[in-house]
């Protein structure tokens, strides 16, 4: 395993598609939080969004490792 994804002949690091998926998930989470009014209680929304993005990216990377290599 080289850690790269072939995307129409262009080799991308595996983290790049995961980062794009995390960005899409962040968009959904932001809409949900805005709909329920959670941003009224968050001191620094941009910093909070960054933290949520990092957590989503970490979660996706752990999930992809477990899918590719199995548990353990």
mmCIF file of the N, C-alpha and C atoms, coordinates in Angstrom:
data_MODEL
# 
_entry.id   MODEL 
# 
loop_
_atom_site.group_PDB 
_atom_site.id 
_atom_site.type_symbol 
_atom_site.label_atom_id 
_atom_site.label_alt_id 
_atom_site.label_comp_id 
_atom_site.label_asym_id 
_atom_site.label_entity_id 
_atom_site.label_seq_id 
_atom_site.pdbx_PDB_ins_code 
_atom_site.Cartn_x 
_atom_site.Cartn_y 
_atom_site.Cartn_z 
_atom_site.occupancy 
_atom_site.B_iso_or_equiv 
_atom_site.pdbx_formal_charge 
_atom_site.auth_seq_id 
_atom_site.auth_comp_id 
_atom_site.auth_asym_id 
_atom_site.auth_atom_id 
_atom_site.pdbx_PDB_model_num 
ATOM 1   N N  . UNK A 1 1  ? 0.841   -1.182 0.000   1.00 0.00 ? 1  UNK A N  1 
ATOM 2   C CA . UNK A 1 1  ? 0.000   0.000  0.000   1.00 0.00 ? 1  UNK A CA 1 
ATOM 3   C C  . UNK A 1 1  ? 0.886   1.245  0.000   1.00 0.00 ? 1  UNK A C  1 
ATOM 4   N N  . UNK A 1 2  ? 0.609   2.136  -0.920  1.00 0.00 ? 2  UNK A N  1 
ATOM 5   C CA . UNK A 1 2  ? 1.447   3.328  -1.046  1.00 0.00 ? 2  UNK A CA 1 
ATOM 6   C C  . UNK A 1 2  ? 0.886   4.541  -0.324  1.00 0.00 ? 2  UNK A C  1 
ATOM 7   N N  . UNK A 1 3  ? -0.342  4.476  0.107   1.00 0.00 ? 3  UNK A N  1 
ATOM 8   C CA . UNK A 1 3  ? -0.938  5.620  0.779   1.00 0.00 ? 3  UNK A CA 1 
ATOM 9   C C  . UNK A 1 3  ? -1.441  6.662  -0.188  1.00 0.00 ? 3  UNK A C  1 
ATOM 10  N N  . UNK A 1 4  ? -1.667  6.277  -1.445  1.00 0.00 ? 4  UNK A N  1 
ATOM 11  C CA . UNK A 1 4  ? -2.147  7.208  -2.457  1.00 0.00 ? 4  UNK A CA 1 
ATOM 12  C C  . UNK A 1 4  ? -3.410  6.650  -3.097  1.00 0.00 ? 4  UNK A C  1 
ATOM 13  N N  . UNK A 1 5  ? -4.224  7.550  -3.613  1.00 0.00 ? 5  UNK A N  1 
ATOM 14  C CA . UNK A 1 5  ? -5.465  7.197  -4.289  1.00 0.00 ? 5  UNK A CA 1 
ATOM 15  C C  . UNK A 1 5  ? -5.344  7.643  -5.734  1.00 0.00 ? 5  UNK A C  1 
ATOM 16  N N  . UNK A 1 6  ? -5.683  6.757  -6.653  1.00 0.00 ? 6  UNK A N  1 
ATOM 17  C CA . UNK A 1 6  ? -5.665  7.099  -8.074  1.00 0.00 ? 6  UNK A CA 1 
ATOM 18  C C  . UNK A 1 6  ? -6.999  7.735  -8.431  1.00 0.00 ? 6  UNK A C  1 
ATOM 19  N N  . UNK A 1 7  ? -6.988  9.011  -8.766  1.00 0.00 ? 7  UNK A N  1 
ATOM 20  C CA . UNK A 1 7  ? -8.190  9.751  -9.124  1.00 0.00 ? 7  UNK A CA 1 
ATOM 21  C C  . UNK A 1 7  ? -8.064  10.215 -10.558 1.00 0.00 ? 7  UNK A C  1 
ATOM 22  N N  . UNK A 1 8  ? -8.570  9.395  -11.498 1.00 0.00 ? 8  UNK A N  1 
ATOM 23  C CA . UNK A 1 8  ? -8.491  9.670  -12.930 1.00 0.00 ? 8  UNK A CA 1 
ATOM 24  C C  . UNK A 1 8  ? -7.045  9.922  -13.382 1.00 0.00 ? 8  UNK A C  1 
ATOM 25  N N  . UNK A 1 9  ? -6.135  9.102  -12.916 1.00 0.00 ? 9  UNK A N  1 
ATOM 26  C CA . UNK A 1 9  ? -4.736  9.201  -13.307 1.00 0.00 ? 9  UNK A CA 1 
ATOM 27  C C  . UNK A 1 9  ? -3.909  10.142 -12.453 1.00 0.00 ? 9  UNK A C  1 
ATOM 28  N N  . UNK A 1 10 ? -4.530  10.814 -11.526 1.00 0.00 ? 10 UNK A N  1 
ATOM 29  C CA . UNK A 1 10 ? -3.827  11.737 -10.642 1.00 0.00 ? 10 UNK A CA 1 
ATOM 30  C C  . UNK A 1 10 ? -3.732  11.081 -9.265  1.00 0.00 ? 10 UNK A C  1 
ATOM 31  N N  . UNK A 1 11 ? -2.522  10.900 -8.775  1.00 0.00 ? 11 UNK A N  1 
ATOM 32  C CA . UNK A 1 11 ? -2.328  10.270 -7.479  1.00 0.00 ? 11 UNK A CA 1 
ATOM 33  C C  . UNK A 1 11 ? -2.402  11.322 -6.377  1.00 0.00 ? 11 UNK A C  1 
ATOM 34  N N  . UNK A 1 12 ? -3.334  11.105 -5.465  1.00 0.00 ? 12 UNK A N  1 
ATOM 35  C CA . UNK A 1 12 ? -3.534  12.020 -4.347  1.00 0.00 ? 12 UNK A CA 1 
ATOM 36  C C  . UNK A 1 12 ? -3.195  11.310 -3.050  1.00 0.00 ? 12 UNK A C  1 
ATOM 37  N N  . UNK A 1 13 ? -2.653  12.017 -2.075  1.00 0.00 ? 13 UNK A N  1 
ATOM 38  C CA . UNK A 1 13 ? -2.442  11.394 -0.766  1.00 0.00 ? 13 UNK A CA 1 
ATOM 39  C C  . UNK A 1 13 ? -3.789  11.003 -0.171  1.00 0.00 ? 13 UNK A C  1 
ATOM 40  N N  . UNK A 1 14 ? -3.810  9.912  0.577   1.00 0.00 ? 14 UNK A N  1 
ATOM 41  C CA . UNK A 1 14 ? -5.054  9.385  1.108   1.00 0.00 ? 14 UNK A CA 1 
ATOM 42  C C  . UNK A 1 14 ? -5.765  10.394 2.002   1.00 0.00 ? 14 UNK A C  1 
ATOM 43  N N  . UNK A 1 15 ? -5.030  11.284 2.617   1.00 0.00 ? 15 UNK A N  1 
ATOM 44  C CA . UNK A 1 15 ? -5.644  12.264 3.506   1.00 0.00 ? 15 UNK A CA 1 
ATOM 45  C C  . UNK A 1 15 ? -6.481  13.291 2.745   1.00 0.00 ? 15 UNK A C  1 
ATOM 46  N N  . UNK A 1 16 ? -6.192  13.527 1.485   1.00 0.00 ? 16 UNK A N  1 
ATOM 47  C CA . UNK A 1 16 ? -6.914  14.555 0.734   1.00 0.00 ? 16 UNK A CA 1 
ATOM 48  C C  . UNK A 1 16 ? -8.392  14.209 0.522   1.00 0.00 ? 16 UNK A C  1 
ATOM 49  N N  . UNK A 1 17 ? -8.738  12.993 0.077   1.00 0.00 ? 17 UNK A N  1 
ATOM 50  C CA . UNK A 1 17 ? -10.175 12.682 -0.017  1.00 0.00 ? 17 UNK A CA 1 
ATOM 51  C C  . UNK A 1 17 ? -10.858 12.665 1.358   1.00 0.00 ? 17 UNK A C  1 
ATOM 52  N N  . UNK A 1 18 ? -10.123 12.237 2.377   1.00 0.00 ? 18 UNK A N  1 
ATOM 53  C CA . UNK A 1 18 ? -10.697 12.269 3.721   1.00 0.00 ? 18 UNK A CA 1 
ATOM 54  C C  . UNK A 1 18 ? -10.943 13.704 4.174   1.00 0.00 ? 18 UNK A C  1 
ATOM 55  N N  . UNK A 1 19 ? -10.048 14.614 3.822   1.00 0.00 ? 19 UNK A N  1 
ATOM 56  C CA . UNK A 1 19 ? -10.225 16.022 4.177   1.00 0.00 ? 19 UNK A CA 1 
ATOM 57  C C  . UNK A 1 19 ? -11.445 16.607 3.463   1.00 0.00 ? 19 UNK A C  1 
ATOM 58  N N  . UNK A 1 20 ? -11.663 16.207 2.221   1.00 0.00 ? 20 UNK A N  1 
ATOM 59  C CA . UNK A 1 20 ? -12.841 16.679 1.490   1.00 0.00 ? 20 UNK A CA 1 
ATOM 60  C C  . UNK A 1 20 ? -14.121 16.136 2.122   1.00 0.00 ? 20 UNK A C  1 
ATOM 61  N N  . UNK A 1 21 ? -14.109 14.869 2.518   1.00 0.00 ? 21 UNK A N  1 
ATOM 62  C CA . UNK A 1 21 ? -15.279 14.294 3.189   1.00 0.00 ? 21 UNK A CA 1 
ATOM 63  C C  . UNK A 1 21 ? -15.534 14.973 4.530   1.00 0.00 ? 21 UNK A C  1 
ATOM 64  N N  . UNK A 1 22 ? -14.473 15.276 5.256   1.00 0.00 ? 22 UNK A N  1 
ATOM 65  C CA . UNK A 1 22 ? -14.628 15.960 6.537   1.00 0.00 ? 22 UNK A CA 1 
ATOM 66  C C  . UNK A 1 22 ? -15.194 17.365 6.332   1.00 0.00 ? 22 UNK A C  1 
ATOM 67  N N  . UNK A 1 23 ? -14.826 18.013 5.255   1.00 0.00 ? 23 UNK A N  1 
ATOM 68  C CA . UNK A 1 23 ? -15.361 19.342 4.960   1.00 0.00 ? 23 UNK A CA 1 
ATOM 69  C C  . UNK A 1 23 ? -16.854 19.269 4.654   1.00 0.00 ? 23 UNK A C  1 
ATOM 70  N N  . UNK A 1 24 ? -17.259 18.246 3.912   1.00 0.00 ? 24 UNK A N  1 
ATOM 71  C CA . UNK A 1 24 ? -18.689 18.067 3.635   1.00 0.00 ? 24 UNK A CA 1 
ATOM 72  C C  . UNK A 1 24 ? -19.456 17.756 4.918   1.00 0.00 ? 24 UNK A C  1 
ATOM 73  N N  . UNK A 1 25 ? -18.878 16.919 5.765   1.00 0.00 ? 25 UNK A N  1 
ATOM 74  C CA . UNK A 1 25 ? -19.524 16.592 7.040   1.00 0.00 ? 25 UNK A CA 1 
ATOM 75  C C  . UNK A 1 25 ? -19.599 17.827 7.933   1.00 0.00 ? 25 UNK A C  1 
ATOM 76  N N  . UNK A 1 26 ? -18.558 18.654 7.917   1.00 0.00 ? 26 UNK A N  1 
ATOM 77  C CA . UNK A 1 26 ? -18.571 19.882 8.704   1.00 0.00 ? 26 UNK A CA 1 
ATOM 78  C C  . UNK A 1 26 ? -19.689 20.807 8.249   1.00 0.00 ? 26 UNK A C  1 
ATOM 79  N N  . UNK A 1 27 ? -19.914 20.871 6.958   1.00 0.00 ? 27 UNK A N  1 
ATOM 80  C CA . UNK A 1 27 ? -20.993 21.711 6.447   1.00 0.00 ? 27 UNK A CA 1 
ATOM 81  C C  . UNK A 1 27 ? -22.340 21.248 6.989   1.00 0.00 ? 27 UNK A C  1 
ATOM 82  N N  . UNK A 1 28 ? -22.554 19.944 7.020   1.00 0.00 ? 28 UNK A N  1 
ATOM 83  C CA . UNK A 1 28 ? -23.806 19.408 7.554   1.00 0.00 ? 28 UNK A CA 1 
ATOM 84  C C  . UNK A 1 28 ? -23.923 19.682 9.057   1.00 0.00 ? 28 UNK A C  1 
ATOM 85  N N  . UNK A 1 29 ? -22.829 19.524 9.782   1.00 0.00 ? 29 UNK A N  1 
ATOM 86  C CA . UNK A 1 29 ? -22.845 19.771 11.230  1.00 0.00 ? 29 UNK A CA 1 
ATOM 87  C C  . UNK A 1 29 ? -23.102 21.241 11.518  1.00 0.00 ? 29 UNK A C  1 
ATOM 88  N N  . UNK A 1 30 ? -22.498 22.129 10.738  1.00 0.00 ? 30 UNK A N  1 
ATOM 89  C CA . UNK A 1 30 ? -22.713 23.571 10.937  1.00 0.00 ? 30 UNK A CA 1 
ATOM 90  C C  . UNK A 1 30 ? -24.162 23.951 10.700  1.00 0.00 ? 30 UNK A C  1 
ATOM 91  N N  . UNK A 1 31 ? -24.769 23.370 9.647   1.00 0.00 ? 31 UNK A N  1 
ATOM 92  C CA . UNK A 1 31 ? -26.181 23.665 9.384   1.00 0.00 ? 31 UNK A CA 1 
ATOM 93  C C  . UNK A 1 31 ? -27.063 23.170 10.522  1.00 0.00 ? 31 UNK A C  1 
ATOM 94  N N  . UNK A 1 32 ? -26.759 21.990 11.024  1.00 0.00 ? 32 UNK A N  1 
ATOM 95  C CA . UNK A 1 32 ? -27.529 21.437 12.136  1.00 0.00 ? 32 UNK A CA 1 
ATOM 96  C C  . UNK A 1 32 ? -27.386 22.311 13.383  1.00 0.00 ? 32 UNK A C  1 
ATOM 97  N N  . UNK A 1 33 ? -26.165 22.707 13.699  1.00 0.00 ? 33 UNK A N  1 
ATOM 98  C CA . UNK A 1 33 ? -25.936 23.544 14.885  1.00 0.00 ? 33 UNK A CA 1 
ATOM 99  C C  . UNK A 1 33 ? -26.582 24.918 14.738  1.00 0.00 ? 33 UNK A C  1 
ATOM 100 N N  . UNK A 1 34 ? -26.556 25.469 13.524  1.00 0.00 ? 34 UNK A N  1 
ATOM 101 C CA . UNK A 1 34 ? -27.203 26.763 13.300  1.00 0.00 ? 34 UNK A CA 1 
ATOM 102 C C  . UNK A 1 34 ? -28.720 26.638 13.404  1.00 0.00 ? 34 UNK A C  1 
ATOM 103 N N  . UNK A 1 35 ? -29.265 25.517 12.955  1.00 0.00 ? 35 UNK A N  1 
ATOM 104 C CA . UNK A 1 35 ? -30.714 25.326 12.996  1.00 0.00 ? 35 UNK A CA 1 
ATOM 105 C C  . UNK A 1 35 ? -31.231 25.208 14.430  1.00 0.00 ? 35 UNK A C  1 
ATOM 106 N N  . UNK A 1 36 ? -30.443 24.592 15.291  1.00 0.00 ? 36 UNK A N  1 
ATOM 107 C CA . UNK A 1 36 ? -30.907 24.444 16.681  1.00 0.00 ? 36 UNK A CA 1 
ATOM 108 C C  . UNK A 1 36 ? -30.466 25.615 17.561  1.00 0.00 ? 36 UNK A C  1 
ATOM 109 N N  . UNK A 1 37 ? -29.727 26.551 17.010  1.00 0.00 ? 37 UNK A N  1 
ATOM 110 C CA . UNK A 1 37 ? -29.334 27.748 17.754  1.00 0.00 ? 37 UNK A CA 1 
ATOM 111 C C  . UNK A 1 37 ? -28.150 27.565 18.675  1.00 0.00 ? 37 UNK A C  1 
ATOM 112 N N  . UNK A 1 38 ? -27.303 26.607 18.405  1.00 0.00 ? 38 UNK A N  1 
ATOM 113 C CA . UNK A 1 38 ? -26.162 26.338 19.286  1.00 0.00 ? 38 UNK A CA 1 
ATOM 114 C C  . UNK A 1 38 ? -25.088 27.416 19.195  1.00 0.00 ? 38 UNK A C  1 
ATOM 115 N N  . UNK A 1 39 ? -25.031 28.126 18.080  1.00 0.00 ? 39 UNK A N  1 
ATOM 116 C CA . UNK A 1 39 ? -23.969 29.131 17.933  1.00 0.00 ? 39 UNK A CA 1 
ATOM 117 C C  . UNK A 1 39 ? -24.183 30.342 18.844  1.00 0.00 ? 39 UNK A C  1 
ATOM 118 N N  . UNK A 1 40 ? -25.349 30.486 19.421  1.00 0.00 ? 40 UNK A N  1 
ATOM 119 C CA . UNK A 1 40 ? -25.559 31.568 20.385  1.00 0.00 ? 40 UNK A CA 1 
ATOM 120 C C  . UNK A 1 40 ? -24.758 31.332 21.650  1.00 0.00 ? 40 UNK A C  1 
ATOM 121 N N  . UNK A 1 41 ? -24.440 30.063 21.946  1.00 0.00 ? 41 UNK A N  1 
ATOM 122 C CA . UNK A 1 41 ? -23.757 29.710 23.191  1.00 0.00 ? 41 UNK A CA 1 
ATOM 123 C C  . UNK A 1 41 ? -22.267 29.448 22.995  1.00 0.00 ? 41 UNK A C  1 
ATOM 124 N N  . UNK A 1 42 ? -21.794 29.518 21.770  1.00 0.00 ? 42 UNK A N  1 
ATOM 125 C CA . UNK A 1 42 ? -20.382 29.238 21.470  1.00 0.00 ? 42 UNK A CA 1 
ATOM 126 C C  . UNK A 1 42 ? -19.633 30.560 21.432  1.00 0.00 ? 42 UNK A C  1 
ATOM 127 N N  . UNK A 1 43 ? -18.549 30.631 22.195  1.00 0.00 ? 43 UNK A N  1 
ATOM 128 C CA . UNK A 1 43 ? -17.803 31.877 22.330  1.00 0.00 ? 43 UNK A CA 1 
ATOM 129 C C  . UNK A 1 43 ? -17.122 32.276 21.026  1.00 0.00 ? 43 UNK A C  1 
ATOM 130 N N  . UNK A 1 44 ? -16.447 31.357 20.365  1.00 0.00 ? 44 UNK A N  1 
ATOM 131 C CA . UNK A 1 44 ? -15.687 31.664 19.150  1.00 0.00 ? 44 UNK A CA 1 
ATOM 132 C C  . UNK A 1 44 ? -16.076 30.646 18.071  1.00 0.00 ? 44 UNK A C  1 
ATOM 133 N N  . UNK A 1 45 ? -17.070 30.967 17.246  1.00 0.00 ? 45 UNK A N  1 
ATOM 134 C CA . UNK A 1 45 ? -17.575 29.995 16.276  1.00 0.00 ? 45 UNK A CA 1 
ATOM 135 C C  . UNK A 1 45 ? -16.523 29.477 15.293  1.00 0.00 ? 45 UNK A C  1 
ATOM 136 N N  . UNK A 1 46 ? -15.620 30.327 14.852  1.00 0.00 ? 46 UNK A N  1 
ATOM 137 C CA . UNK A 1 46 ? -14.607 29.878 13.896  1.00 0.00 ? 46 UNK A CA 1 
ATOM 138 C C  . UNK A 1 46 ? -13.656 28.864 14.537  1.00 0.00 ? 46 UNK A C  1 
ATOM 139 N N  . UNK A 1 47 ? -13.261 29.115 15.747  1.00 0.00 ? 47 UNK A N  1 
ATOM 140 C CA . UNK A 1 47 ? -12.394 28.181 16.463  1.00 0.00 ? 47 UNK A CA 1 
ATOM 141 C C  . UNK A 1 47 ? -13.126 26.869 16.754  1.00 0.00 ? 47 UNK A C  1 
ATOM 142 N N  . UNK A 1 48 ? -14.392 26.959 17.089  1.00 0.00 ? 48 UNK A N  1 
ATOM 143 C CA . UNK A 1 48 ? -15.196 25.771 17.319  1.00 0.00 ? 48 UNK A CA 1 
ATOM 144 C C  . UNK A 1 48 ? -15.331 24.953 16.034  1.00 0.00 ? 48 UNK A C  1 
ATOM 145 N N  . UNK A 1 49 ? -15.570 25.630 14.906  1.00 0.00 ? 49 UNK A N  1 
ATOM 146 C CA . UNK A 1 49 ? -15.677 24.930 13.626  1.00 0.00 ? 49 UNK A CA 1 
ATOM 147 C C  . UNK A 1 49 ? -14.363 24.237 13.257  1.00 0.00 ? 49 UNK A C  1 
ATOM 148 N N  . UNK A 1 50 ? -13.254 24.879 13.529  1.00 0.00 ? 50 UNK A N  1 
ATOM 149 C CA . UNK A 1 50 ? -11.957 24.260 13.263  1.00 0.00 ? 50 UNK A CA 1 
ATOM 150 C C  . UNK A 1 50 ? -11.774 23.005 14.107  1.00 0.00 ? 50 UNK A C  1 
ATOM 151 N N  . UNK A 1 51 ? -12.147 23.087 15.381  1.00 0.00 ? 51 UNK A N  1 
ATOM 152 C CA . UNK A 1 51 ? -12.020 21.929 16.262  1.00 0.00 ? 51 UNK A CA 1 
ATOM 153 C C  . UNK A 1 51 ? -12.917 20.782 15.800  1.00 0.00 ? 51 UNK A C  1 
ATOM 154 N N  . UNK A 1 52 ? -14.136 21.097 15.373  1.00 0.00 ? 52 UNK A N  1 
ATOM 155 C CA . UNK A 1 52 ? -15.046 20.059 14.873  1.00 0.00 ? 52 UNK A CA 1 
ATOM 156 C C  . UNK A 1 52 ? -14.483 19.443 13.603  1.00 0.00 ? 52 UNK A C  1 
ATOM 157 N N  . UNK A 1 53 ? -13.901 20.261 12.721  1.00 0.00 ? 53 UNK A N  1 
ATOM 158 C CA . UNK A 1 53 ? -13.304 19.747 11.486  1.00 0.00 ? 53 UNK A CA 1 
ATOM 159 C C  . UNK A 1 53 ? -12.150 18.785 11.792  1.00 0.00 ? 53 UNK A C  1 
ATOM 160 N N  . UNK A 1 54 ? -11.299 19.157 12.719  1.00 0.00 ? 54 UNK A N  1 
ATOM 161 C CA . UNK A 1 54 ? -10.170 18.288 13.084  1.00 0.00 ? 54 UNK A CA 1 
ATOM 162 C C  . UNK A 1 54 ? -10.676 16.979 13.672  1.00 0.00 ? 54 UNK A C  1 
ATOM 163 N N  . UNK A 1 55 ? -11.702 17.039 14.502  1.00 0.00 ? 55 UNK A N  1 
ATOM 164 C CA . UNK A 1 55 ? -12.263 15.818 15.077  1.00 0.00 ? 55 UNK A CA 1 
ATOM 165 C C  . UNK A 1 55 ? -12.911 14.940 14.010  1.00 0.00 ? 55 UNK A C  1 
ATOM 166 N N  . UNK A 1 56 ? -13.607 15.548 13.062  1.00 0.00 ? 56 UNK A N  1 
ATOM 167 C CA . UNK A 1 56 ? -14.201 14.778 11.972  1.00 0.00 ? 56 UNK A CA 1 
ATOM 168 C C  . UNK A 1 56 ? -13.125 14.131 11.105  1.00 0.00 ? 56 UNK A C  1 
ATOM 169 N N  . UNK A 1 57 ? -12.068 14.872 10.806  1.00 0.00 ? 57 UNK A N  1 
ATOM 170 C CA . UNK A 1 57 ? -10.981 14.326 9.997   1.00 0.00 ? 57 UNK A CA 1 
ATOM 171 C C  . UNK A 1 57 ? -10.291 13.181 10.728  1.00 0.00 ? 57 UNK A C  1 
ATOM 172 N N  . UNK A 1 58 ? -10.071 13.339 12.022  1.00 0.00 ? 58 UNK A N  1 
ATOM 173 C CA . UNK A 1 58 ? -9.476  12.257 12.813  1.00 0.00 ? 58 UNK A CA 1 
ATOM 174 C C  . UNK A 1 58 ? -10.376 11.028 12.806  1.00 0.00 ? 58 UNK A C  1 
ATOM 175 N N  . UNK A 1 59 ? -11.661 11.233 13.007  1.00 0.00 ? 59 UNK A N  1 
ATOM 176 C CA . UNK A 1 59 ? -12.592 10.114 13.020  1.00 0.00 ? 59 UNK A CA 1 
ATOM 177 C C  . UNK A 1 59 ? -12.650 9.388  11.678  1.00 0.00 ? 59 UNK A C  1 
ATOM 178 N N  . UNK A 1 60 ? -12.643 10.130 10.598  1.00 0.00 ? 60 UNK A N  1 
ATOM 179 C CA . UNK A 1 60 ? -12.641 9.504  9.274   1.00 0.00 ? 60 UNK A CA 1 
ATOM 180 C C  . UNK A 1 60 ? -11.353 8.740  9.013   1.00 0.00 ? 60 UNK A C  1 
ATOM 181 N N  . UNK A 1 61 ? -10.233 9.282  9.465   1.00 0.00 ? 61 UNK A N  1 
ATOM 182 C CA . UNK A 1 61 ? -8.965  8.580  9.232   1.00 0.00 ? 61 UNK A CA 1 
ATOM 183 C C  . UNK A 1 61 ? -8.894  7.295  10.046  1.00 0.00 ? 61 UNK A C  1 
ATOM 184 N N  . UNK A 1 62 ? -9.373  7.318  11.280  1.00 0.00 ? 62 UNK A N  1 
ATOM 185 C CA . UNK A 1 62 ? -9.396  6.099  12.097  1.00 0.00 ? 62 UNK A CA 1 
ATOM 186 C C  . UNK A 1 62 ? -10.344 5.074  11.486  1.00 0.00 ? 62 UNK A C  1 
ATOM 187 N N  . UNK A 1 63 ? -11.510 5.530  11.030  1.00 0.00 ? 63 UNK A N  1 
ATOM 188 C CA . UNK A 1 63 ? -12.474 4.612  10.420  1.00 0.00 ? 63 UNK A CA 1 
ATOM 189 C C  . UNK A 1 63 ? -11.918 4.000  9.140   1.00 0.00 ? 63 UNK A C  1 
ATOM 190 N N  . UNK A 1 64 ? -11.223 4.796  8.328   1.00 0.00 ? 64 UNK A N  1 
ATOM 191 C CA . UNK A 1 64 ? -10.665 4.246  7.086   1.00 0.00 ? 64 UNK A CA 1 
ATOM 192 C C  . UNK A 1 64 ? -9.538  3.257  7.371   1.00 0.00 ? 64 UNK A C  1 
ATOM 193 N N  . UNK A 1 65 ? -8.741  3.516  8.394   1.00 0.00 ? 65 UNK A N  1 
ATOM 194 C CA . UNK A 1 65 ? -7.697  2.557  8.758   1.00 0.00 ? 65 UNK A CA 1 
ATOM 195 C C  . UNK A 1 65 ? -8.292  1.234  9.211   1.00 0.00 ? 65 UNK A C  1 
ATOM 196 N N  . UNK A 1 66 ? -9.353  1.306  10.000  1.00 0.00 ? 66 UNK A N  1 
ATOM 197 C CA . UNK A 1 66 ? -9.982  0.073  10.474  1.00 0.00 ? 66 UNK A CA 1 
ATOM 198 C C  . UNK A 1 66 ? -10.664 -0.673 9.346   1.00 0.00 ? 66 UNK A C  1 
ATOM 199 N N  . UNK A 1 67 ? -11.211 0.036  8.371   1.00 0.00 ? 67 UNK A N  1 
ATOM 200 C CA . UNK A 1 67 ? -11.831 -0.632 7.235   1.00 0.00 ? 67 UNK A CA 1 
ATOM 201 C C  . UNK A 1 67 ? -10.807 -1.316 6.342   1.00 0.00 ? 67 UNK A C  1 
ATOM 202 N N  . UNK A 1 68 ? -9.662  -0.658 6.166   1.00 0.00 ? 68 UNK A N  1 
ATOM 203 C CA . UNK A 1 68 ? -8.642  -1.195 5.271   1.00 0.00 ? 68 UNK A CA 1 
ATOM 204 C C  . UNK A 1 68 ? -7.807  -2.300 5.914   1.00 0.00 ? 68 UNK A C  1 
ATOM 205 N N  . UNK A 1 69 ? -7.500  -2.164 7.192   1.00 0.00 ? 69 UNK A N  1 
ATOM 206 C CA . UNK A 1 69 ? -6.589  -3.093 7.849   1.00 0.00 ? 69 UNK A CA 1 
ATOM 207 C C  . UNK A 1 69 ? -7.259  -4.000 8.868   1.00 0.00 ? 69 UNK A C  1 
ATOM 208 N N  . UNK A 1 70 ? -8.516  -3.793 9.121   1.00 0.00 ? 70 UNK A N  1 
ATOM 209 C CA . UNK A 1 70 ? -9.213  -4.613 10.105  1.00 0.00 ? 70 UNK A CA 1 
ATOM 210 C C  . UNK A 1 70 ? -8.956  -4.119 11.509  1.00 0.00 ? 70 UNK A C  1 
ATOM 211 N N  . UNK A 1 71 ? -9.703  -4.638 12.479  1.00 0.00 ? 71 UNK A N  1 
ATOM 212 C CA . UNK A 1 71 ? -9.521  -4.187 13.860  1.00 0.00 ? 71 UNK A CA 1 
ATOM 213 C C  . UNK A 1 71 ? -8.180  -4.653 14.430  1.00 0.00 ? 71 UNK A C  1 
ATOM 214 N N  . UNK A 1 72 ? -7.671  -3.843 15.313  1.00 0.00 ? 72 UNK A N  1 
ATOM 215 C CA . UNK A 1 72 ? -6.431  -4.221 15.971  1.00 0.00 ? 72 UNK A CA 1 
ATOM 216 C C  . UNK A 1 72 ? -5.331  -3.392 15.589  1.00 0.00 ? 72 UNK A C  1 
# 
